[in-house]
């Protein structure tokens, strides 16, 4: 398995998972295109990574704007000559209200975060992956997309839309050399330390960025080239 000299785009790069992916990919020789809406956090992440300038590119992008998304894709391709990997890990949660209580703005926010950003960033970068004849797209979704709990309608609806987008895409990519897969996490715990025993690990429903990154690294490998349209569960239990 080698991703050395591959160009990986991470959208939502400064979050807990995005920054972990950036560290892991950087250590394996990948070129990084880091996309986020927070310029200061991008600058801090680049300083932490301490990569040669030739291996890192940053851009502040509002992925709700398809023009900005497309411009970012062209800029990344111009900088590195190729785009191989898209890791879209923009997050967001809204819940705790019944369907009668939830304002329409909450649903709009969730659809923006999980469906529209996914739609725009995929349409922007996918042509570059297809032109290579090799590529990987990975997003993170939730078991609530298929089995929603009470008072989670806006989030569940948006995650279901994101899953439908990716699963449809995976079928359209058949035979192209590009794959689209999902990692499922109930929640991402950026603070949980490694648990002492396997038994202790089973009691937690949260998934760490390190665990999600390890799974993503496998999906990025040539050995995972036949895995397409998968929803990989990475949580202790549904409840």
N, C-alpha and C positions, 0 to 999 in steps of 0.2 A: 504494500500500500504506500503510495507516495502522492502528495499534493504539492510537492515542490514546484515552484514556478507557475502553478495554477493561479488564476485571478479570482478571488472570492469577494463578492459584494455582500456586505452585512448591513441590512437596513434595520434601524433601531439599534445601532451599534453601541450606544453608550449605556444601555440598560445592563442589568446584572448578567443576563444570558449573552447579550451581544458582545459585551466586553470579554467574557470568558471565551467565547468563540474566537474573538480576535486574538487573544493571547495564545490559544491552542494552535490556531492556524499559522500565526506568525512563527511559532517555535518549530513548525514543520516546513517552513520555507515558502509559504504561499505569499503572493502579493495581495494586499488588502485594499479594498475600496470601502471606506466607512461612511455610511450615510445616516444622518440624524437631523433633528430639527434644532438641536442645541449646540451652537458653535463653541461655547466655552467647554462643554463636556467633551466634545470631539477633540479639542486642543489638549485637554488633560489626558485623554486616552492615548493619543499619539505620543505624548511625552512619556507616558508609562511604558509604551511598547518599545520606544527607542529604536525604531527600525531605520535603516537607510532610507533616504528620501525617495529613492527609485522604487521602493517596495510598498509605499503607502500613499493613498489618495483619500482626501476627505472632501465632503460636500454637504452643505446644509440644504436639505430638500424637504419641501412639504409634499408628501406623497399623495395628498388629496388633489393635487394639481397635476394632471397628466402631462402638461408641457414641461414642468420641472422634472418629472420622472424621466421623460424621454431625453431631455437635455443631459441629465446625469448619466444615463446609459451611454450616450454618445461620448461624453467626456471621459468616462472610464475606459471605453474601448480605444479612444484616441491615446490615452495615457499608457496603457499596457499592451495594446495590440490585440487583445482577446479578452473575453469574459467567459469564465467556466462555471462558476458557482454562484447561486443566489440563496442567501440565508435571510429570510424575512422574519424578523422576530420583534416587530412592533407589538407592544402589549396594550393592556388596558382592561379595566373591570368596572362594571356597574351592576349593582344588585341590591338585594335586601328589601325590595318592594314588590307587592303583588301586581298583577296585570292591571288592576283597576287603579292602583296608586302610581304606577310609573308614568312619568311625563314622556311625551313623544320625543323630547330632546335627548333623553337617555338612550333610546333606541337609535336615534340618528347618530349619536356619538359612538356607540358600539359598532354600528354598520360602517362608519367612517374608519374607525381604528382597525377593524378586522377584515372587512370585505373590500372597501374601496381602496385602501392602501395596497392590499394584496393584488387587486385587479390591476391597478396602475403600474406597480413596480414589476409585475410579471410581464405585462404587455410591453413594457419598456425594454427589459433585459432579455426576454426570451429569444428574439431574433438573433442575438449575438451568440447565445448558447447553441442554437440550432445550426448556425453557420459553422461551428466547430465540429459538429457531428459527435460531440461529447459535452455533457453538462449535468448539473445537479441542482435541483430546487428543493429546499426544505423549509417548512413552516411548522410552527408549534400551535396545536389546537388543544381541545379539552374533551374529556369524556362527556361533559355536559351538552356537547353538540348533539349527541344521540340519546342521552338519558338526562334531560334537564331536571334539576331539583326545583322545589318551590322558590319563588322570589328570585329567579335568575333568568327571566324571560329575555331581556334585552341582550345579555351576554350570550345565552344559549342560541338565540336566533342568529346572531352575528357569527358565532363560531360554526354553526351549521352551514351558513353561507360560505365561509372560508373553506370548510371541508369540501363542499360541493364544487367549488371552483377548482380546488387542487385535484380532486378525484376525476373530474371531467378532463382536466388538463392531462392527467397521467394517461388517459386513454388516447388522447390526441397525439401524445408523444411516442406511442408504441412504435418501435423500430427506428427511432430517430437517434438513439444514443444518449438522449437526455431523459432523466427521470424526475418525477415529482413525488415526494413523500412527506408524510406528516408524523411528527412526534406528539404524543398526547400526554399532557401533564394536567393534573387537577389544580395545582398551584406550584409556583416556583419560589423556593425558599433560598434567598441569597445569603441568609445568616446562619443556617443550620450547619454545624460542624459535622465532620465525618462521625458516624455513630460507631460505638465500640464493638458491637456484635451484630451478626446477621439478624438475630431475633429482634433487636432494637430497631433495625432498619425496617422491618415488616410493619411496625406500628405507625409509621409515618406515611401520610398521603402526599406530602409535598415532595417535589423533585428538585434537586440542586442544579444550578447551572453546570457544574462539573459533570453530573450524570447525563444531562441532555447533550452537552458537548461531546462526550464520549460516544454516544449513539450517533450523533451527526457525523463524526469523523469516520465511522464505519460506512455510513450511507454515501459518503463522499469518495469512497475507495473504488477502485476498479473491480474489486471482489464483490461489490454490492450492485454491479451493473444490471442485474436481472430483477432487482427490487424496485418496483414501480407501482404507485398507487397504494402503498402500505400506510396503515395507521398503527403506529407502534405504541402500545400502552406503556407509560413510564410513571406509574403511580401505584401506591401500595394496595389500595382498594377503591372502589367507586364511592363508597360512603365515607 
